[in-house]
Each structure stands twice: as structure tokens, then as C-alpha cells.
Amino acid sequence: MSEQISFTIPSPRGPRSVSLTYERRGAGEPLLLLHGIGHHWQAWEPVLDILAAERDVVAVDLPGFGTSPALPEGLDHDLSTVVPVLGAFCEAVGIERPHVAGNSLGGLLSLELGREKRVRSVTALSPAGFWSEGERRYAFGTLRAMRAAALSMPVPLIDRLSRSAAGRTVLTSTIYARPGRRSPEAVVAETLALREATGFRETLEAGRTVRFAEDVSTVPVTIAWGTRDRLLLPRQGVRAKHTMPGARLVRLPGCGHVPMNDDPALVARVVLDGSR
């Protein structure tokens, strides 16, 4: 059962209260899991129990996604705000310098947490920020189209489409290489999460100028990329390796942009290896 916790962070307007929803399972060294834009913590559900067999796993809904409220007025949904929010969240739930694994936006946030030495290790799955300007425009245009489609479809249509492999392909093939493997219930939930994401517009706007160009050499870093990623193309993984020569670059054969559902065993092994 997921929980929601409230905590206070400083801001130019004084202390502000932030609330985040999270799911916690397992025991061992702490492992923080961060999802991508428009998603929710349940993106990690296919690997959660595997990871929880060896780690104290905390999967969080980022601000304005899932059931976490958007940040209070005056706080931007950018890296300079969300990274300290995640640091304060870890303190609030009692995990000190966790390992972190993130996908897409979550991968970018994971690398920022590593750069600021807030975590023990980083595993970034198709992290944002290694795009050319053309690739960024393509990805953002695709995300906006996905959001518009989710907003335009009545819930009964979403439910009907989710019941067939062809319908699940229509709804999720942009992010999954094997959308037929996703359960109907999960597809409905993540489509609704995308359409109801209160932080979507602000987060996407904040990403327009993001380009990750700094090495992260103070903690172990693993970069993993699905060979069938249609949103952030696999060549961006090579750029990430050039930016961080000491990082381990791993190919995820047959996986899409959100690889946890495409090959749970492989992704869990990469995350666990990265956090050892």
C-alpha cells in the first residue's frame, strides 16, 4: 500500500510544504526509484519485488505525477528545485544516501543526485538530457502528442483498448517495445496518470534548456539504453558515455524507452549490479 508523506523545504518565500506519494518494500541497502515524465511509481512494478529481495526499495511519485501534488506556487518543476525536494524526501523517510535508479526524467534526476553526491550509486535508464536540439524537439513533440491523446480519449475507450494486445500497442507502443506484455489494468492506470499529471506542462517546459554536460565521477554510474527506444534514441547513450567516460554503458536488447516491463529480469540485474 503506497503512502504519502509531507515535509518542508526552504524557498525564497519561506519554508514550503511538499507532499510525495511512495511505495516501500524489502530490506537491505536503500534504493530510490524515479520514473519518467507523465508516469508514476508503478512503472517500476515489474521489477519491484525482484529488487526488494535485496534492497530497501522506495519508489516515489515525482512532484505533479501519479498521486503526488504539484509543487506549491513559487516552486519551479526544474532540476534546481526537484533535486533538493528528493533530498528532503529521503531524509523524511529515513534513507541516507540511497542508491538511485531512474528512467528518462528520473534518469536525469538520478544523475543530478549523483553529481551533488546525495546518493551512493546511479543507474540511469535512457536518461533525458543527452539529446541534440532536433532530438529534444522530436521527443517533446511526441510527449505532447501522447498527452493530448490521453486527454482526448474517454475512459471507456481507454478501458476497451486496454483489453487487447492491439489496443495496448495503440496506447503504449511509444514507450514499450513489447506493449502486449503490459496488463490491461496497468495500461489504463498509466494512461490516466499521463492525462491527470498536474506537473506535466511545467516539467516539460523546464526541460527545454536541459543538456547534461558534466561528468559524474564521485559515485559509480551505470547508463543503460534499450535498443528499441523510440523516444530517446539509443545513440544518445553513446553521448552519455562520452560525457561520463567512467560510467558503465549497458545495452538492453529488445527493450523500449521504459524497459522495466519489456525485460524485468535484465533490468533488475542491471540495477542491482549498478548498486553493488
ZALOGU-405824 format. One line per 5 residues: number of its first residue (from 1); their letters; for each residue x negated, y, z of C-alpha. Coordinates in pm, whole numbers, always signed. Layout:
BEGIN
NUM	A	X:Y:Z; ...
***
This chain:
BEGIN
1	MSEQI	+0:+0:+0; -152:+331:-106; -177:+617:+142; -204:+996:+118; -443:+1199:+331
6	SFTIP	-464:+1576:+380; -782:+1764:+461; -915:+2119:+449; -1176:+2265:+217; -1324:+2617:+218
11	SPRGP	-1233:+2861:-60; -1284:+3234:-134; -930:+3285:+1; -1000:+3094:+320; -952:+2726:+412
16	RSVSL	-707:+2541:+188; -528:+2213:+248; -567:+1941:-18; -388:+1605:-29; -504:+1297:-221
21	TYERR	-348:+953:-261; -575:+649:-240; -578:+271:-225; -830:+97:+3; -922:-273:+0
26	GAGEP	-1205:-502:+103; -1513:-476:+323; -1880:-403:+274; -2066:-102:+146; -1823:+174:+38
31	LLLLH	-1737:+209:-331; -1536:+507:-458; -1342:+456:-785; -1242:+753:-1005; -1001:+732:-1301
36	GIGHH	-979:+938:-1621; -762:+1234:-1717; -390:+1156:-1724; -438:+824:-1547; -403:+711:-1185
41	WQAWE	-587:+487:-941; -401:+184:-1078; -627:+197:-1386; -870:+5:-1163; -616:-258:-1054
46	PVLDI	-752:-530:-1290; -1090:-525:-1111; -992:-406:-765; -972:-741:-588; -1294:-865:-752
51	LAAER	-1477:-557:-628; -1310:-575:-286; -1461:-919:-230; -1799:-744:-188; -1722:-376:-125
56	DVVAV	-1506:-145:+84; -1323:-12:-221; -1144:+325:-223; -959:+408:-547; -828:+765:-549
61	DLPGF	-574:+963:-749; -762:+1275:-859; -601:+1614:-786; -292:+1661:-1003; -282:+1298:-1118
66	GTSPA	-91:+992:-1000; +83:+1094:-680; -184:+1342:-570; -54:+1701:-584; -233:+1957:-795
71	LPEGL	-486:+2175:-618; -343:+2476:-431; -315:+2806:-614; -654:+2974:-642; -849:+2648:-672
76	DHDLS	-950:+2551:-1026; -945:+2194:-1157; -1311:+2218:-1259; -1627:+2036:-1158; -1738:+2303:-913
81	TVVPV	-1413:+2255:-717; -1322:+1888:-762; -1667:+1754:-667; -1658:+1923:-322; -1297:+1808:-285
86	LGAFC	-1410:+1449:-338; -1692:+1501:-89; -1442:+1627:+169; -1210:+1335:+87; -1489:+1083:+154
91	EAVGI	-1557:+1248:+488; -1185:+1243:+572; -1152:+867:+507; -1481:+788:+679; -1704:+678:+391
96	ERPHV	-2051:+833:+397; -2241:+849:+68; -2048:+575:-110; -2142:+409:-433; -1921:+554:-705
101	AGNSL	-1783:+422:-1032; -1581:+640:-1267; -1418:+618:-1608; -1404:+907:-1857; -1335:+1221:-1647
106	GGLLS	-1408:+1002:-1345; -1743:+909:-1500; -1834:+1275:-1541; -1735:+1344:-1180; -1940:+1042:-1070
111	LELGR	-2249:+1179:-1241; -2195:+1519:-1078; -2165:+1349:-739; -2492:+1171:-815; -2663:+1492:-926
116	EKRVR	-2564:+1653:-596; -2690:+1346:-401; -2347:+1282:-249; -2349:+911:-345; -2579:+607:-328
121	SVTAL	-2542:+499:-690; -2341:+588:-1001; -2171:+365:-1255; -2011:+572:-1532; -1783:+401:-1785
126	SPAGF	-1750:+608:-2104; -1815:+931:-1912; -1697:+1263:-2054; -1945:+1538:-2133; -2181:+1378:-2387
131	WSEGE	-1984:+1486:-2691; -2066:+1713:-2981; -1825:+2003:-3021; -1648:+1820:-3303; -1615:+1505:-3092
136	RRYAF	-1481:+1708:-2800; -1215:+1871:-3019; -1115:+1529:-3153; -1089:+1380:-2803; -894:+1676:-2663
141	GTLRA	-659:+1676:-2961; -597:+1305:-2912; -529:+1354:-2541; -284:+1637:-2612; -104:+1417:-2866
146	MRAAA	-81:+1132:-2614; +59:+1370:-2353; +312:+1516:-2600; +427:+1167:-2697; +470:+1066:-2332
151	LSMPV	+668:+1384:-2262; +894:+1334:-2564; +993:+970:-2505; +1295:+889:-2289; +1220:+648:-2006
156	PLIDR	+1446:+375:-2154; +1242:+387:-2477; +915:+360:-2284; +1057:+63:-2095; +1177:-105:-2416
161	LSRSA	+843:-57:-2593; +652:-196:-2295; +827:-532:-2323; +647:-637:-2643; +279:-657:-2735
166	AGRTV	+351:-438:-3040; +520:-177:-2821; +234:-178:-2570; +0:-124:-2864; +201:+183:-2969
171	LTSTI	+184:+323:-2616; -175:+244:-2514; -396:+140:-2809; -586:+470:-2793; -739:+373:-2459
176	YARPG	-729:-9:-2462; -887:-238:-2719; -656:-519:-2606; -331:-341:-2514; -130:-663:-2530
181	RRSPE	-307:-777:-2213; -164:-488:-2010; +151:-580:-1819; +478:-409:-1914; +507:-265:-1563
186	AVVAE	+157:-117:-1577; +220:+37:-1921; +540:+206:-1804; +370:+334:-1488; +69:+480:-1668
191	TLALR	+281:+638:-1942; +489:+809:-1674; +170:+907:-1490; +45:+1079:-1805; +367:+1268:-1860
196	EATGF	+400:+1372:-1494; +35:+1472:-1439; +58:+1820:-1287; -317:+1877:-1326; -343:+1773:-1693
201	RETLE	-344:+2115:-1863; -576:+2282:-1611; -819:+1990:-1608; -835:+1972:-1988; -885:+2349:-2012
206	AGRTV	-1170:+2333:-1760; -1339:+2067:-1973; -1367:+2283:-2285; -1713:+2414:-2191; -1844:+2099:-2020
211	RFAED	-2162:+1946:-2155; -2358:+1718:-1921; -2720:+1802:-1994; -2907:+1727:-1669; -3093:+1415:-1566
216	VSTVP	-2973:+1227:-1259; -3288:+1068:-1125; -3229:+1073:-749; -2991:+773:-744; -2956:+459:-960
221	VTIAW	-2736:+530:-1264; -2561:+285:-1495; -2388:+407:-1812; -2152:+156:-1975; -1965:+206:-2303
226	GTRDR	-1701:-2:-2475; -1795:-92:-2831; -1434:-25:-2938; -1390:+308:-2759; -1169:+516:-2990
231	LLLPR	-1155:+828:-2772; -1519:+894:-2676; -1719:+724:-2947; -1992:+476:-2842; -2272:+688:-2992
236	QGVRA	-2218:+925:-2701; -2369:+655:-2481; -2698:+694:-2668; -2688:+1068:-2594; -2626:+990:-2228
241	KHTMP	-2933:+764:-2225; -3144:+1038:-2385; -3022:+1282:-2120; -3096:+1036:-1839; -3391:+821:-1954
246	GARLV	-3399:+630:-1627; -3037:+521:-1649; -2934:+167:-1742; -2724:+167:-2061; -2484:-128:-2097
251	RLPGC	-2265:-222:-2394; -1919:-355:-2319; -1840:-575:-2624; -1481:-561:-2741; -1378:-302:-2482
256	GHVPM	-1198:+28:-2537; -1212:+359:-2356; -1058:+221:-2036; -1243:-111:-2021; -1123:-241:-1684
261	NDDPA	-821:-412:-1838; -995:-527:-2157; -1258:-736:-1975; -1215:-726:-1596; -1488:-980:-1519
266	LVARV	-1750:-797:-1726; -1660:-454:-1588; -1659:-580:-1228; -2001:-736:-1279; -2141:-412:-1425
271	VLDGS	-2000:-208:-1135; -2128:-449:-871; -2471:-472:-1035; -2484:-93:-1053; -2410:-63:-682
276	R	-2677:-308:-566
***
